[in-house]
Amino acid sequence: MAAAALCFYLVWRIVFTLPTDPLDEVAAWSMVVFESLPLPGMILNTVTWWNIDASAPPPSGKGGGRTVALLIPTYNEPAEVLAPTVAAACELEPAHETWVLDDGDRSWVSDLCRAYGARYVRRDVHDHAKAGNINHALGLMEREAAAGAVAVDIIAVLDCDHVPLPTFLSSTLGWFGDPDIALVQGPQSFYNSGAFDDDGVTGEQGLFFNVQMRARNAAGAGSFWCGSTSLLRVEALREVGGVATETITEDMHTTLKLIRRGWRTVYHHQTLALGLAPATPEQYLLQRRRWGMGAMQILTHEKLWAAKRWMSWRNFHEYLNGTLWWLEGIGTLFAFLIPALALVSGAQTSTADPLTFSAVFAVTFAARLWGAKRLMRHQIHWPTAFALRIFRIPIGIACVWWLATRRHLRFEVTPKGAADSRARGALPPILMVLALGIASLVLYCGLGLAGVIAWRATLSSTVAAGAWLLLSAAVIALGVARIRSEKFATSRRNAHRVAVSAAVTVNGVDGQLIDISVGGVKVHLPVAVLPPEGQAKLTLPEAPAVELETVKVSADGDGGQTASLRVRPGDWNAHKVLSLWLFHTPPGAVPGLGHGIPAIASVARAPGPASR
């Protein structure tokens, strides 16, 4: 539908609206070519996304007797981010080892591992960031196997902020019954609702994991390694020399090496872990810029434009298109510049009646959005998508700059945890320049149409170019509003809190849970029993009691109390109890919560005093 609408629009533009003057005709054709740029991508997406239920080899068995090591690379994340991942990983079945790969050399991480039963691993030389960290662990495994230890067959990889759910290993290990499979990738789902890319549907990455990755689970295609929530065959990794270190996008690059050697990859579409999405504009831009510039490194290092000789058609299209997609920001710049040049130059780009042009443009654009949303299985919210698109402008510029300079890139970790103060996002300079330019051009057009200054463009051409300019202005406005929103300001909290209604006891008194994080809770008690300071014994449903310290106590009008309690520094048992209750929630612990759904996914609020 979307592609058909654009085709009809382009035919109408070419047949009925092009001027005959040679100079005007050049300008008009330039505008038509610009308007037609999305068409090839729309056709390819229709072909590749049409079927998202493509068959794949079914998993068989649970683990097949394979030796598994679950690796958690970490660098500088706070305890509230790392502790739940390690605690949950150690509880998984079947039997496995959990290795925490600490590139930050922190003594408290060693203490945490000792408390939870994980293996603490550090290295003396911290090169190649996450890729080097994993390769160091692979080398350690190889040396230990040579010395007589049991060889590791499969490694599972989790980012330190991705907490595994109970079925992470048991649901995925069976895929390795196929000896040709090197990688099993699961979706990346996020529990911090209200993150910067949260669109109220599935988040920006919902489209990628729920549509694009599912569509790739077909013959001649397959998932690429997304860095976390994944399992890899050690034999395959050793065959390609370990995790790729030539680029800062080690996961995608490693996948290409595996494909080149004939290994297969699969996508397992089941929520297996819950992580933290970038919460602020700065975190979002840093992460996406790293992905984009890493894609440029892969594009040039692997010469993807010439990779068809060792790739299937589907993989060739997916990888080449996937890397070039990061240059979309340059196309967005042209969406500003071409209509602006047409207006300022006075060139005639359309002979259509202004009202007719406006009507055709509006109907075509609406049809494109309607059709594209259905192809994307409603996994997109257009206002958010347009607002986030402006970030691909500075990313696209950075990518082009790297292609021109080929300067050395350093892996930058996306920061997680608290900030020193609560501050709103800062606008990238290029967006401020564009916003000012559009505002000036709109004013200039207004004065010209009002006859205050000389205006050379015809009314029909003004409408044709102005439609794109106004659309661009709306996109900029949406993006600026999102960046500057108080909702996406930095937070002083290390742990994400979620509202959960559940019965609890505090110092033997029955109360109601208001909200909870891996670092503490807020509860309501019907009677005033807690002093302003001191310790409190909390018991969550179906969980052992933990000792927390009182942060704040306030009296309620009904004679009760609302209290904020937190985990004491270094109390790994309390962190573990809260973490497992949130992510491996016992059945029946939270009223109305379905079986297997973690409490961290709850958005319920307690009634009565607890909702104040």
TISEPA-433853 format. One record per residue (C-alpha): residue number from 1; residue in one letter; x, y, z. Coordinates in steps of 0.25 Angstrom, whole numbers, plus 2048, in hexadecimal, padded with zeros to 3 digits. Layout:
! TISEPA-433853
SITE,seq,type,east,north,up
SITE,NUM,A,X,Y,Z .
...
This chain:
! TISEPA-433853
SITE,seq,type,east,north,up
SITE,1,M,800,800,800 .
SITE,2,A,80B,80A,804 .
SITE,3,A,813,807,7F8 .
SITE,4,A,807,807,7EE .
SITE,5,A,803,815,7F4 .
SITE,6,L,811,81A,7F1 .
SITE,7,C,811,815,7E3 .
SITE,8,F,804,81B,7E0 .
SITE,9,Y,809,828,7E5 .
SITE,10,L,816,828,7DD .
SITE,11,V,80E,824,7D0 .
SITE,12,W,805,830,7D3 .
SITE,13,R,811,839,7D6 .
SITE,14,I,818,835,7C9 .
SITE,15,V,80C,835,7C0 .
SITE,16,F,804,841,7C4 .
SITE,17,T,80C,84B,7CC .
SITE,18,L,81A,84C,7C6 .
SITE,19,P,81D,85A,7C0 .
SITE,20,T,822,85B,7B2 .
SITE,21,D,82D,866,7B3 .
SITE,22,P,83A,85F,7B3 .
SITE,23,L,840,865,7C0 .
SITE,24,D,833,863,7C7 .
SITE,25,E,832,855,7C2 .
SITE,26,V,840,852,7C8 .
SITE,27,A,83B,857,7D6 .
SITE,28,A,82E,850,7D5 .
SITE,29,W,835,843,7D1 .
SITE,30,S,83F,844,7DD .
SITE,31,M,833,845,7E6 .
SITE,32,V,82C,839,7E0 .
SITE,33,V,839,831,7E1 .
SITE,34,F,83A,835,7F0 .
SITE,35,E,82B,831,7F2 .
SITE,36,S,82E,824,7EC .
SITE,37,L,83A,820,7F4 .
SITE,38,P,831,818,7FF .
SITE,39,L,82B,80F,7F4 .
SITE,40,P,836,804,7F2 .
SITE,41,G,837,802,801 .
SITE,42,M,828,801,802 .
SITE,43,I,828,7F6,7F8 .
SITE,44,L,833,7EF,7FE .
SITE,45,N,82D,7F0,80C .
SITE,46,T,81F,7EB,806 .
SITE,47,V,826,7DE,801 .
SITE,48,T,82F,7DB,80D .
SITE,49,W,825,7DF,818 .
SITE,50,W,819,7D9,811 .
SITE,51,N,81A,7CB,819 .
SITE,52,I,81F,7CC,827 .
SITE,53,D,81B,7BE,82A .
SITE,54,A,826,7B7,822 .
SITE,55,S,829,7A9,826 .
SITE,56,A,836,7A6,82D .
SITE,57,P,83B,799,833 .
SITE,58,P,834,796,840 .
SITE,59,P,83C,795,84D .
SITE,60,S,83D,786,852 .
SITE,61,G,841,783,861 .
SITE,62,K,845,78C,86C .
SITE,63,G,854,78C,86B .
SITE,64,G,859,780,865 .
SITE,65,G,864,77E,86F .
SITE,66,R,86C,78A,86A .
SITE,67,T,875,792,874 .
SITE,68,V,870,7A0,875 .
SITE,69,A,877,7AD,87A .
SITE,70,L,86E,7B9,87C .
SITE,71,L,877,7C6,87A .
SITE,72,I,873,7D3,880 .
SITE,73,P,87D,7DE,87B .
SITE,74,T,87D,7EB,884 .
SITE,75,Y,885,7F7,885 .
SITE,76,N,880,802,88E .
SITE,77,E,871,7FF,891 .
SITE,78,P,86C,801,89F .
SITE,79,A,868,7F6,8A8 .
SITE,80,E,859,7F8,8A6 .
SITE,81,V,85B,7F5,897 .
SITE,82,L,865,7E9,898 .
SITE,83,A,85F,7E2,8A4 .
SITE,84,P,852,7DE,89E .
SITE,85,T,858,7D8,892 .
SITE,86,V,863,7D0,899 .
SITE,87,A,858,7CB,8A4 .
SITE,88,A,84E,7C7,899 .
SITE,89,A,859,7C0,890 .
SITE,90,C,85E,7B8,89C .
SITE,91,E,850,7B2,89E .
SITE,92,L,84E,7AD,88F .
SITE,93,E,84C,79F,88B .
SITE,94,P,852,796,886 .
SITE,95,A,860,796,88D .
SITE,96,H,86A,7A0,888 .
SITE,97,E,874,7A9,88D .
SITE,98,T,872,7B8,88E .
SITE,99,W,87F,7C1,88B .
SITE,100,V,87F,7CF,88E .
SITE,101,L,889,7D6,886 .
SITE,102,D,88D,7E3,88D .
SITE,103,D,895,7ED,885 .
SITE,104,G,894,7F7,890 .
SITE,105,D,89C,7EF,89A .
SITE,106,R,892,7F2,8A6 .
SITE,107,S,894,7EA,8B3 .
SITE,108,W,885,7EB,8B6 .
SITE,109,V,882,7E4,8A9 .
SITE,110,S,88B,7D8,8AE .
SITE,111,D,883,7D8,8BB .
SITE,112,L,876,7D8,8B4 .
SITE,113,C,87B,7CC,8AB .
SITE,114,R,87F,7C5,8B8 .
SITE,115,A,872,7C7,8BE .
SITE,116,Y,86A,7C2,8B2 .
SITE,117,G,872,7B7,8AE .
SITE,118,A,877,7BD,8A1 .
SITE,119,R,886,7BD,89C .
SITE,120,Y,88D,7CA,89C .
SITE,121,V,896,7CC,890 .
SITE,122,R,89F,7D8,88E .
SITE,123,R,8AB,7DB,884 .
SITE,124,D,8B7,7E3,885 .
SITE,125,V,8B6,7EA,877 .
SITE,126,H,8A9,7F1,874 .
SITE,127,D,8AA,7F1,865 .
SITE,128,H,89E,7F0,85B .
SITE,129,A,893,7F3,865 .
SITE,130,K,888,7E9,866 .
SITE,131,A,88E,7E0,85A .
SITE,132,G,89C,7DF,861 .
SITE,133,N,895,7DC,86E .
SITE,134,I,88D,7D0,868 .
SITE,135,N,89A,7CC,860 .
SITE,136,H,8A2,7CC,86D .
SITE,137,A,897,7C2,873 .
SITE,138,L,898,7B9,867 .
SITE,139,G,8A7,7B8,868 .
SITE,140,L,8A6,7B5,877 .
SITE,141,M,89C,7AA,874 .
SITE,142,E,8A5,7A4,869 .
SITE,143,R,8B1,7A4,873 .
SITE,144,E,8A9,79D,87E .
SITE,145,A,8A4,793,874 .
SITE,146,A,8B2,790,86F .
SITE,147,A,8B6,78E,87E .
SITE,148,G,8AB,784,880 .
SITE,149,A,89E,78C,883 .
SITE,150,V,891,789,87D .
SITE,151,A,890,790,86F .
SITE,152,V,885,79B,86E .
SITE,153,D,87D,798,862 .
SITE,154,I,873,7A4,862 .
SITE,155,I,874,7B2,868 .
SITE,156,A,868,7BA,86B .
SITE,157,V,86A,7C9,86B .
SITE,158,L,862,7D3,873 .
SITE,159,D,865,7E2,874 .
SITE,160,C,867,7E5,883 .
SITE,161,D,859,7ED,883 .
SITE,162,H,851,7E1,87C .
SITE,163,V,84B,7D9,887 .
SITE,164,P,848,7CA,882 .
SITE,165,L,83B,7C4,884 .
SITE,166,P,83A,7B6,889 .
SITE,167,T,838,7B0,87B .
SITE,168,F,844,7B7,875 .
SITE,169,L,84D,7AA,873 .
SITE,170,S,843,79F,874 .
SITE,171,S,83B,7A5,868 .
SITE,172,T,847,7A8,85F .
SITE,173,L,852,79D,861 .
SITE,174,G,84A,793,859 .
SITE,175,W,84D,79B,84C .
SITE,176,F,85B,796,84D .
SITE,177,G,857,788,849 .
SITE,178,D,859,78D,83B .
SITE,179,P,868,78C,839 .
SITE,180,D,868,798,82F .
SITE,181,I,862,7A2,838 .
SITE,182,A,86C,7AC,83F .
SITE,183,L,863,7B6,845 .
SITE,184,V,855,7B7,84B .
SITE,185,Q,851,7C5,84D .
SITE,186,G,845,7C9,856 .
SITE,187,P,83D,7D6,856 .
SITE,188,Q,842,7E1,85F .
SITE,189,S,836,7E6,867 .
SITE,190,F,837,7F1,872 .
SITE,191,Y,830,7F4,87F .
SITE,192,N,833,803,881 .
SITE,193,S,826,808,87B .
SITE,194,G,827,816,878 .
SITE,195,A,835,815,872 .
SITE,196,F,839,81F,867 .
SITE,197,D,835,816,85B .
SITE,198,D,828,811,862 .
SITE,199,D,81D,813,859 .
SITE,200,G,812,80E,861 .
SITE,201,V,811,801,858 .
SITE,202,T,81D,7F9,859 .
SITE,203,G,829,803,859 .
SITE,204,E,831,807,84C .
SITE,205,Q,837,7F9,84C .
SITE,206,G,82A,7F2,84D .
SITE,207,L,829,7F4,83D .
SITE,208,F,837,7EE,83C .
SITE,209,F,835,7E2,845 .
SITE,210,N,826,7DF,842 .
SITE,211,V,826,7E1,833 .
SITE,212,Q,834,7E2,82D .
SITE,213,M,83B,7D7,834 .
SITE,214,R,82F,7CE,833 .
SITE,215,A,82F,7D0,824 .
SITE,216,R,83D,7CC,823 .
SITE,217,N,83B,7BE,829 .
SITE,218,A,83A,7B9,81B .
SITE,219,A,842,7B1,812 .
SITE,220,G,84E,7B9,80D .
SITE,221,A,84D,7C3,818 .
SITE,222,G,84E,7C2,827 .
SITE,223,S,850,7CB,833 .
SITE,224,F,85D,7D2,836 .
SITE,225,W,863,7D3,844 .
SITE,226,C,85D,7DF,84C .
SITE,227,G,868,7DE,857 .
SITE,228,S,85E,7D9,862 .
SITE,229,T,853,7CF,865 .
SITE,230,S,85B,7C5,85C .
SITE,231,L,862,7B8,85C .
SITE,232,L,86E,7B4,853 .
SITE,233,R,875,7A7,850 .
SITE,234,V,884,7A8,855 .
SITE,235,E,889,79F,849 .
SITE,236,A,883,7A9,83F .
SITE,237,L,889,7B5,846 .
SITE,238,R,897,7AF,847 .
SITE,239,E,896,7AC,838 .
SITE,240,V,894,7BB,835 .
SITE,241,G,89F,7BF,83F .
SITE,242,G,896,7C3,84A .
SITE,243,V,88D,7CF,84B .
SITE,244,A,891,7DA,841 .
SITE,245,T,899,7E5,846 .
SITE,246,E,89C,7ED,839 .
SITE,247,T,88F,7F5,83B .
SITE,248,I,887,7FB,846 .
SITE,249,T,87B,7F3,842 .
SITE,250,E,881,7E6,846 .
SITE,251,D,874,7DE,846 .
SITE,252,M,86F,7E1,838 .
SITE,253,H,87E,7E0,832 .
SITE,254,T,87F,7D2,839 .
SITE,255,T,872,7CD,833 .
SITE,256,L,878,7D1,825 .
SITE,257,K,884,7C9,828 .
SITE,258,L,87C,7BD,82C .
SITE,259,I,873,7BE,81F .
SITE,260,R,87F,7BE,817 .
SITE,261,R,884,7B1,81D .
SITE,262,G,877,7AB,81A .
SITE,263,W,871,7AB,828 .
SITE,264,R,862,7AD,82A .
SITE,265,T,85B,7B7,833 .
SITE,266,V,84C,7B6,839 .
SITE,267,Y,843,7C0,840 .
SITE,268,H,83B,7BB,84C .
SITE,269,H,82F,7C4,84E .
SITE,270,Q,82C,7C2,85C .
SITE,271,T,82E,7CC,867 .
SITE,272,L,83B,7C6,86F .
SITE,273,A,840,7D2,876 .
SITE,274,L,83D,7E1,87A .
SITE,275,G,846,7EC,879 .
SITE,276,L,848,7FB,87A .
SITE,277,A,846,804,86E .
SITE,278,P,84C,811,86D .
SITE,279,A,845,81B,876 .
SITE,280,T,84A,828,871 .
SITE,281,P,84C,82F,864 .
SITE,282,E,85B,82F,866 .
SITE,283,Q,85B,820,869 .
SITE,284,Y,853,81D,85D .
SITE,285,L,85C,825,854 .
SITE,286,L,869,81F,859 .
SITE,287,Q,864,811,857 .
SITE,288,R,85E,813,849 .
SITE,289,R,86A,81B,845 .
SITE,290,R,873,810,849 .
SITE,291,W,86A,806,841 .
SITE,292,G,86A,80F,835 .
SITE,293,M,879,812,834 .
SITE,294,G,87C,803,837 .
SITE,295,A,873,800,82B .
SITE,296,M,87C,809,823 .
SITE,297,Q,888,801,827 .
SITE,298,I,882,7F4,824 .
SITE,299,L,87D,7FA,816 .
SITE,300,T,88B,7FD,812 .
SITE,301,H,893,7F2,819 .
SITE,302,E,88A,7E7,813 .
SITE,303,K,888,7EE,806 .
SITE,304,L,879,7EB,807 .
SITE,305,W,876,7F1,7FA .
SITE,306,A,87E,7E5,7F4 .
SITE,307,A,87A,7DA,7FE .
SITE,308,K,86F,7D4,7F5 .
SITE,309,R,879,7C9,7F1 .
SITE,310,W,879,7C3,7FF .
SITE,311,M,86B,7C7,803 .
SITE,312,S,85D,7C3,800 .
SITE,313,W,855,7CE,7F9 .
SITE,314,R,84D,7D0,806 .
SITE,315,N,859,7D1,80F .
SITE,316,F,85F,7DA,804 .
SITE,317,H,853,7E3,804 .
SITE,318,E,851,7E3,813 .
SITE,319,Y,860,7E6,817 .
SITE,320,L,862,7F1,80C .
SITE,321,N,855,7F8,80E .
SITE,322,G,857,7F7,81D .
SITE,323,T,864,7FE,81D .
SITE,324,L,860,808,813 .
SITE,325,W,854,80B,81B .
SITE,326,W,85C,813,825 .
SITE,327,L,85F,81D,81A .
SITE,328,E,850,820,81A .
SITE,329,G,853,82D,822 .
SITE,330,I,859,833,815 .
SITE,331,G,84D,830,80D .
SITE,332,T,845,837,818 .
SITE,333,L,84E,843,816 .
SITE,334,F,84A,843,808 .
SITE,335,A,83C,843,80C .
SITE,336,F,83F,851,812 .
SITE,337,L,848,856,807 .
SITE,338,I,841,853,7FA .
SITE,339,P,834,859,7FD .
SITE,340,A,83B,865,803 .
SITE,341,L,844,867,7F7 .
SITE,342,A,837,866,7EE .
SITE,343,L,830,871,7F6 .
SITE,344,V,83C,87A,7F7 .
SITE,345,S,840,879,7E8 .
SITE,346,G,832,87B,7E3 .
SITE,347,A,832,86F,7DA .
SITE,348,Q,825,869,7D6 .
SITE,349,T,824,85A,7DA .
SITE,350,S,815,858,7D8 .
SITE,351,T,80B,85D,7CF .
SITE,352,A,7FF,857,7D7 .
SITE,353,D,7F4,860,7DD .
SITE,354,P,7F9,862,7EC .
SITE,355,L,7EC,85C,7F2 .
SITE,356,T,7ED,850,7E9 .
SITE,357,F,7FC,84E,7EC .
SITE,358,S,7F9,84F,7FB .
SITE,359,A,7EE,845,7FA .
SITE,360,V,7F6,83B,7F2 .
SITE,361,F,802,83D,7FB .
SITE,362,A,7FA,83B,808 .
SITE,363,V,7F2,82F,803 .
SITE,364,T,7FF,828,7FE .
SITE,365,F,807,82B,80B .
SITE,366,A,7FB,826,814 .
SITE,367,A,7FA,819,80B .
SITE,368,R,809,817,80C .
SITE,369,L,809,818,81B .
SITE,370,W,7FC,80F,81C .
SITE,371,G,802,804,813 .
SITE,372,A,810,804,81A .
SITE,373,K,80A,803,828 .
SITE,374,R,803,7F6,824 .
SITE,375,L,80F,7F1,81D .
SITE,376,M,817,7F3,82A .
SITE,377,R,80B,7EC,831 .
SITE,378,H,808,7F9,839 .
SITE,379,Q,816,7F8,840 .
SITE,380,I,818,807,83E .
SITE,381,H,812,814,844 .
SITE,382,W,814,81F,839 .
SITE,383,P,815,82B,842 .
SITE,384,T,821,824,849 .
SITE,385,A,827,81F,83D .
SITE,386,F,827,82C,836 .
SITE,387,A,82D,833,843 .
SITE,388,L,838,828,844 .
SITE,389,R,83B,829,835 .
SITE,390,I,842,837,837 .
SITE,391,F,84D,830,83F .
SITE,392,R,851,829,833 .
SITE,393,I,855,836,82D .
SITE,394,P,861,838,837 .
SITE,395,I,864,829,836 .
SITE,396,G,864,82A,826 .
SITE,397,I,86D,836,827 .
SITE,398,A,877,82E,830 .
SITE,399,C,876,822,827 .
SITE,400,V,87A,82A,81B .
SITE,401,W,885,831,822 .
SITE,402,W,88B,824,826 .
SITE,403,L,88A,81E,818 .
SITE,404,A,892,82B,814 .
SITE,405,T,89C,82B,81F .
SITE,406,R,89D,81C,823 .
SITE,407,R,8A1,821,831 .
SITE,408,H,8A3,817,83D .
SITE,409,L,896,814,844 .
SITE,410,R,895,811,853 .
SITE,411,F,88A,808,859 .
SITE,412,E,882,810,862 .
SITE,413,V,879,809,86C .
SITE,414,T,86B,80E,86D .
SITE,415,P,86A,814,87B .
SITE,416,K,860,80D,885 .
SITE,417,G,85C,811,893 .
SITE,418,A,85B,81F,89A .
SITE,419,A,860,82C,896 .
SITE,420,D,864,837,8A0 .
SITE,421,S,858,840,89D .
SITE,422,R,84B,840,895 .
SITE,423,A,84D,847,888 .
SITE,424,R,846,848,87B .
SITE,425,G,84C,843,86E .
SITE,426,A,854,84D,866 .
SITE,427,L,852,84F,857 .
SITE,428,P,85C,84B,84D .
SITE,429,P,862,857,846 .
SITE,430,I,85E,853,838 .
SITE,431,L,84F,852,83D .
SITE,432,M,850,860,842 .
SITE,433,V,855,865,835 .
SITE,434,L,84A,85E,82D .
SITE,435,A,83F,863,836 .
SITE,436,L,845,871,835 .
SITE,437,G,846,870,826 .
SITE,438,I,838,86A,824 .
SITE,439,A,832,875,82D .
SITE,440,S,839,880,824 .
SITE,441,L,834,87A,817 .
SITE,442,V,826,879,81C .
SITE,443,L,827,888,820 .
SITE,444,Y,82D,88B,812 .
SITE,445,C,822,883,80B .
SITE,446,G,817,88A,813 .
SITE,447,L,81D,898,810 .
SITE,448,G,81E,894,801 .
SITE,449,L,810,88F,800 .
SITE,450,A,80B,89B,807 .
SITE,451,G,812,8A4,7FD .
SITE,452,V,81B,8AB,807 .
SITE,453,I,827,8A6,800 .
SITE,454,A,82A,8A1,7F1 .
SITE,455,W,825,893,7EF .
SITE,456,R,829,88B,7E2 .
SITE,457,A,822,87E,7E5 .
SITE,458,T,814,87B,7DF .
SITE,459,L,809,877,7E9 .
SITE,460,S,809,869,7E4 .
SITE,461,S,818,867,7E6 .
SITE,462,T,817,86E,7F4 .
SITE,463,V,80D,864,7F8 .
SITE,464,A,815,858,7F2 .
SITE,465,A,822,85B,7F9 .
SITE,466,G,81B,861,806 .
SITE,467,A,814,854,808 .
SITE,468,W,821,84D,80A .
SITE,469,L,827,859,812 .
SITE,470,L,81B,859,81C .
SITE,471,L,81C,84A,81E .
SITE,472,S,82B,84B,821 .
SITE,473,A,828,856,82B .
SITE,474,A,81D,84D,832 .
SITE,475,V,828,842,833 .
SITE,476,I,832,84C,839 .
SITE,477,A,828,851,843 .
SITE,478,L,824,843,847 .
SITE,479,G,833,840,849 .
SITE,480,V,836,84D,851 .
SITE,481,A,82A,84B,85A .
SITE,482,R,82E,83C,85D .
SITE,483,I,83D,840,860 .
SITE,484,R,839,84B,869 .
SITE,485,S,82E,844,870 .
SITE,486,E,82F,843,87F .
SITE,487,K,82A,834,87E .
SITE,488,F,838,831,878 .
SITE,489,A,841,839,881 .
SITE,490,T,84C,832,888 .
SITE,491,S,849,82A,895 .
SITE,492,R,850,82A,8A3 .
SITE,493,R,84B,81B,8A5 .
SITE,494,N,854,810,8A1 .
SITE,495,A,848,806,8A1 .
SITE,496,H,83B,806,899 .
SITE,497,R,82F,806,8A1 .
SITE,498,V,822,800,89E .
SITE,499,A,814,801,8A4 .
SITE,500,V,810,7F4,8AA .
SITE,501,S,804,7F1,8B3 .
SITE,502,A,806,7E5,8BC .
SITE,503,A,805,7E2,8CB .
SITE,504,V,811,7E3,8D3 .
SITE,505,T,815,7E2,8E1 .
SITE,506,V,81F,7EC,8E8 .
SITE,507,N,824,7E9,8F6 .
SITE,508,G,818,7DF,8F7 .
SITE,509,V,80D,7E9,8F3 .
SITE,510,D,805,7E7,8E7 .
SITE,511,G,806,7F2,8DC .
SITE,512,Q,805,7F5,8CD .
SITE,513,L,811,7F6,8C3 .
SITE,514,I,810,803,8BB .
SITE,515,D,81C,802,8B3 .
SITE,516,I,829,7FA,8B2 .
SITE,517,S,837,7F9,8AC .
SITE,518,V,843,7F0,8AE .
SITE,519,G,848,7FB,8B7 .
SITE,520,G,83C,7FD,8C0 .
SITE,521,V,82D,7FE,8C2 .
SITE,522,K,822,808,8C6 .
SITE,523,V,817,802,8CF .
SITE,524,H,80A,807,8D6 .
SITE,525,L,808,802,8E4 .
SITE,526,P,7FA,804,8EB .
SITE,527,V,800,807,8F8 .
SITE,528,A,80C,80F,8FC .
SITE,529,V,817,805,900 .
SITE,530,L,824,80A,8F9 .
SITE,531,P,82D,814,8FF .
SITE,532,P,833,81F,8F6 .
SITE,533,E,840,818,8F6 .
SITE,534,G,845,80A,8F8 .
SITE,535,Q,843,7FC,8F2 .
SITE,536,A,837,7F5,8ED .
SITE,537,K,834,7E6,8EA .
SITE,538,L,82C,7E5,8DD .
SITE,539,T,825,7D8,8D8 .
SITE,540,L,820,7D8,8CA .
SITE,541,P,816,7CD,8C6 .
SITE,542,E,81D,7C0,8C4 .
SITE,543,A,82A,7C5,8C7 .
SITE,544,P,834,7C5,8D3 .
SITE,545,A,835,7D1,8DC .
SITE,546,V,83F,7DB,8DA .
SITE,547,E,845,7E6,8E3 .
SITE,548,L,844,7F4,8DD .
SITE,549,E,847,802,8E2 .
SITE,550,T,83D,80D,8E3 .
SITE,551,V,83F,819,8DA .
SITE,552,K,832,821,8DD .
SITE,553,V,825,81F,8E5 .
SITE,554,S,819,828,8E4 .
SITE,555,A,80C,828,8EB .
SITE,556,D,7FF,826,8E4 .
SITE,557,G,7F1,82C,8E7 .
SITE,558,D,7EB,81F,8EB .
SITE,559,G,7F6,81C,8F6 .
SITE,560,G,7FF,813,8ED .
SITE,561,Q,80C,816,8E7 .
SITE,562,T,813,816,8DA .
SITE,563,A,821,812,8DA .
SITE,564,S,82D,811,8D1 .
SITE,565,L,837,806,8D3 .
SITE,566,R,844,803,8CC .
SITE,567,V,84F,7F8,8CC .
SITE,568,R,85B,7FB,8D4 .
SITE,569,P,868,7FC,8CB .
SITE,570,G,86E,7EE,8CA .
SITE,571,D,862,7E6,8CE .
SITE,572,W,862,7DD,8C3 .
SITE,573,N,858,7D4,8C9 .
SITE,574,A,84E,7DF,8C9 .
SITE,575,H,851,7E3,8BB .
SITE,576,K,84F,7D4,8B7 .
SITE,577,V,842,7D2,8BE .
SITE,578,L,83C,7DF,8B7 .
SITE,579,S,842,7DC,8AA .
SITE,580,L,83C,7CE,8A9 .
SITE,581,W,82F,7D2,8AE .
SITE,582,L,82E,7DD,8A3 .
SITE,583,F,834,7D4,897 .
SITE,584,H,831,7C6,89C .
SITE,585,T,824,7C9,8A3 .
SITE,586,P,81E,7BD,8AB .
SITE,587,P,810,7B9,8A6 .
SITE,588,G,805,7C0,8AD .
SITE,589,A,80E,7CB,8B3 .
SITE,590,V,807,7D6,8AC .
SITE,591,P,7F8,7D6,8AB .
SITE,592,G,7F3,7D6,89C .
SITE,593,L,801,7D3,897 .
SITE,594,G,801,7C8,88C .
SITE,595,H,80A,7BC,88E .
SITE,596,G,818,7BE,88A .
SITE,597,I,817,7CD,889 .
SITE,598,P,821,7D4,891 .
SITE,599,A,81D,7DF,89B .
SITE,600,I,826,7E9,895 .
SITE,601,A,81C,7E9,889 .
SITE,602,S,811,7ED,892 .
SITE,603,V,80B,7FB,891 .
SITE,604,A,800,7F9,89B .
SITE,605,R,7FE,803,8A7 .
SITE,606,A,7F9,7FF,8B5 .
SITE,607,P,7EB,805,8B8 .
SITE,608,G,7E8,80E,8C4 .
SITE,609,P,7F4,814,8CC .
SITE,610,A,7FE,80D,8C3 .
SITE,611,S,7FA,815,8B7 .
SITE,612,R,7FD,823,8BD .
